[in-house]
Amino acid sequence: MNLENLLGNPEIRETLKKIIEYEEKQEQKFKTDPAFQGLDMKPYWSLMDIPAEWHIIKKLMFAGVVERPAKKWYILKDRESVKKALEEYERRMEERQQKAIETTQELPEDLFDVIEGYDDLKEFIKMSLRADEPVHVLLVGPPGTAKSLFLMEIERLGARFITAGTSTKVGIRDIIYDELPRILIIDEIDKIADPNDLSALLTWMEHGRIIITKHGLKDERQGKGWVFAAANTLRRLPPELIDRFEVFHVKPYTREQFIRVVTGYLTKRKGVPEDLARYIAEKVQEYSISVREAIRVSRVAKTKDEVDKVIGIIKKYKGG
């Protein structure tokens, strides 16, 4: 049974809970109703009984979680294992939330120490993290600024990281509803395209509530969550979303600052030897001032010769 990878999808978890509830009610009915006494009845169900979306059931069948003994009838292959998997998933989510609460109460001493300058902004963000009520922060600036480093540092606190510009079937609304993250990081927030995600985010940031409607039924969850986001520009953000943030405009690093920052980050956070980290920073700054670019190079290049080789390949194919 390959269920663990599917539990990150809230629709799948919701469907499994409905199936378990239905099967257990059916089994209880078979035990107590005289009409079924002495019969070997199984709690089979159809898509109308749950109700369930066919594409969800298909995934569960492919994973070996659901069996199909007849054309229109289904049953969980091992209900107890599914129940345990759901309980374990929810336990891990609760632990993650608790860890985030604990880390915001006692921030690491080295938080933000890889970021050059911005001492006042560092202090503001630390104050917002310690606040009793959510204070949301939006960092705005072109690529090559410290905004990505700020987000990566906050992620160390057990935050949930989302890149809004990345296509995914599990949207921001579902992540908030499912996980109620204590700290939510949204990179490229100016690229949110789904109006459902935007509406859910606005409500959650303002009132700590997340409401979803499925199969004609509304469900609501509540929880405090701090949002830290980054955008290249404010032009594509609706005014009502901007209004929920404290907005800070950050400037790009100079190339000399970039070298120092990347060297420090790769050394302190990624364990890269300092001489190699500086070499990567110097080579990357010749064509980019993206910290993420330097991180990618450091992941595949373990010597200076490999750095030259990797960057040579990158430059050859850059720019289309």
SVG drawing of the C-alpha trace seen along z (x, -y; Angstrom):
<svg xmlns="http://www.w3.org/2000/svg" viewBox="-35 -50 75 67">
<polyline fill="none" stroke="black" stroke-width="0.4" points="0.0,0.0 1.6,-3.2 -0.5,-5.7 2.0,-8.0 2.7,-10.1 -1.0,-10.7 -1.9,-12.1 -0.5,-15.5 -3.6,-16.0 -6.5,-17.2 -9.1,-15.9 -7.7,-12.4 -7.7,-12.6 -11.2,-13.9 -12.4,-11.1 -10.7,-8.5 -12.3,-9.8 -15.7,-9.6 -15.0,-6.1 -14.0,-4.9 -17.0,-6.5 -19.3,-4.8 -17.7,-1.4 -17.8,-1.4 -21.5,-2.5 -22.3,0.3 -20.5,2.9 -22.4,1.7 -25.7,2.0 -24.8,5.5 -24.2,6.5 -27.3,4.9 -29.9,5.3 -31.6,8.7 -32.1,8.8 -28.4,9.3 -27.8,11.8 -25.9,14.9 -24.9,13.3 -21.3,12.6 -21.8,9.0 -19.0,6.6 -19.3,2.8 -19.1,2.2 -19.8,-1.3 -20.4,-3.2 -19.3,-6.7 -22.8,-7.8 -22.5,-6.6 -19.5,-8.6 -19.8,-10.8 -16.4,-10.7 -14.7,-12.0 -13.7,-9.4 -10.2,-10.7 -9.5,-10.4 -10.8,-6.8 -8.7,-6.0 -5.6,-7.2 -6.4,-5.2 -7.0,-2.1 -3.7,-2.6 -1.9,-2.9 -3.5,0.3 -5.6,-1.4 -9.1,-0.7 -10.3,2.6 -13.0,2.9 -14.7,6.3 -17.5,5.5 -18.1,2.9 -19.8,0.3 -18.6,1.3 -15.5,0.5 -14.0,1.3 -10.8,0.3 -8.2,3.0 -6.9,2.5 -9.1,0.0 -7.1,0.2 -3.8,-0.6 -5.5,-3.6 -6.8,-4.8 -3.3,-4.5 -1.7,-6.4 -4.2,-9.2 -3.6,-9.5 0.2,-9.5 -0.1,-12.2 -2.2,-14.4 0.2,-13.8 3.1,-14.9 1.2,-18.1 0.5,-18.9 4.2,-18.4 5.2,-20.7 2.8,-23.4 4.1,-23.0 7.7,-23.2 6.9,-26.4 5.3,-27.9 8.3,-26.9 10.9,-28.3 9.1,-31.7 9.1,-32.0 12.9,-31.4 14.5,-32.5 17.9,-31.1 20.8,-33.5 22.2,-33.2 18.9,-34.0 19.6,-36.5 23.4,-36.6 24.1,-35.7 22.3,-38.8 24.5,-41.9 23.0,-45.1 19.3,-45.6 19.8,-45.4 16.6,-47.5 14.6,-45.2 16.0,-42.1 14.9,-43.5 11.4,-44.3 10.9,-40.8 12.1,-39.2 9.7,-41.5 6.8,-40.4 7.7,-36.8 7.5,-37.2 4.2,-39.2 1.1,-37.8 -1.0,-38.4 0.1,-38.0 2.0,-40.7 2.4,-40.0 5.5,-41.2 6.0,-41.7 9.4,-42.2 9.4,-43.9 12.4,-44.2 14.0,-43.0 16.0,-39.7 19.3,-39.9 18.1,-41.5 18.1,-40.2 14.4,-39.3 15.1,-35.6 17.6,-35.3 15.1,-36.6 12.6,-34.0 15.1,-31.2 16.2,-32.2 12.6,-32.3 12.0,-28.9 14.5,-27.5 11.8,-28.1 9.7,-25.2 7.7,-27.5 5.7,-26.2 7.3,-27.5 5.2,-28.1 6.3,-29.5 3.1,-31.1 4.6,-31.0 4.9,-27.2 2.0,-25.3 0.6,-22.8 -2.7,-21.0 -2.6,-21.7 -3.2,-25.4 -2.6,-28.0 -6.2,-27.6 -5.8,-23.8 -2.5,-24.2 -3.9,-26.7 -7.0,-24.7 -5.1,-21.4 -2.0,-22.6 -3.0,-25.9 0.7,-26.8 2.1,-28.9 4.4,-30.6 3.5,-30.7 6.1,-31.9 4.9,-32.8 7.6,-33.6 6.5,-35.3 3.2,-36.3 2.5,-38.6 2.0,-35.5 -1.0,-34.2 -3.5,-33.3 -6.3,-31.4 -9.0,-33.7 -9.9,-31.0 -6.4,-31.1 -6.4,-34.9 -9.8,-35.0 -8.8,-32.3 -5.5,-34.1 -7.2,-37.4 -9.7,-35.9 -7.0,-33.9 -4.6,-36.9 -7.3,-39.2 -9.5,-36.9 -7.5,-33.7 -10.3,-31.7 -10.2,-29.5 -13.5,-28.4 -13.8,-25.9 -16.9,-24.5 -16.9,-21.0 -19.9,-18.9 -22.1,-21.9 -21.0,-21.9 -19.0,-24.6 -16.3,-23.8 -14.3,-26.3 -11.1,-26.1 -9.4,-28.7 -5.8,-29.4 -3.2,-32.1 -0.7,-32.3 2.1,-34.7 2.6,-35.4 6.0,-36.4 6.0,-37.0 8.2,-38.4 7.4,-40.0 9.3,-41.6 6.7,-44.4 3.5,-45.6 1.8,-46.2 0.1,-42.9 -1.1,-42.7 -4.6,-43.8 -4.8,-46.7 -6.7,-44.7 -3.8,-42.2 -1.1,-44.9 -3.1,-46.5 -2.8,-43.3 1.0,-43.5 3.7,-45.7 5.6,-46.4 9.3,-46.9 11.2,-47.8 14.7,-46.2 17.5,-47.2 19.7,-44.9 23.1,-44.0 26.2,-45.3 28.4,-42.6 30.9,-43.0 28.1,-42.6 26.8,-39.6 30.1,-37.8 30.3,-38.4 26.7,-37.3 26.9,-34.2 30.2,-33.2 28.8,-33.5 25.5,-31.7 27.2,-28.7 29.6,-28.4 27.3,-28.8 24.1,-27.2 25.3,-24.7 28.6,-23.6 30.7,-24.5 34.4,-25.2 35.0,-28.9 37.5,-29.1 35.2,-27.1 32.1,-29.2 33.9,-32.4 35.0,-31.0 31.4,-30.0 30.2,-33.5 32.9,-35.2 32.1,-33.1 28.3,-33.4 28.4,-37.1 30.0,-37.4 26.5,-36.6 24.0,-36.6 23.3,-38.1 20.9,-35.4 21.7,-33.6 19.6,-30.6 21.9,-30.3 24.9,-30.1 23.2,-27.5 22.4,-25.4 26.0,-25.5 27.2,-24.5 25.0,-21.4 26.6,-19.9 30.1,-21.3 32.4,-20.2 35.7,-21.5 36.8,-24.7 37.3,-22.8 33.8,-21.5 32.5,-25.0 34.2,-26.2 32.7,-23.2 29.2,-23.7 29.1,-27.4 30.5,-27.0 27.6,-24.7 25.1,-27.1 26.4,-30.1 26.5,-28.1 22.7,-27.5 21.6,-30.6 19.3,-33.1 17.6,-30.7"/>
</svg>
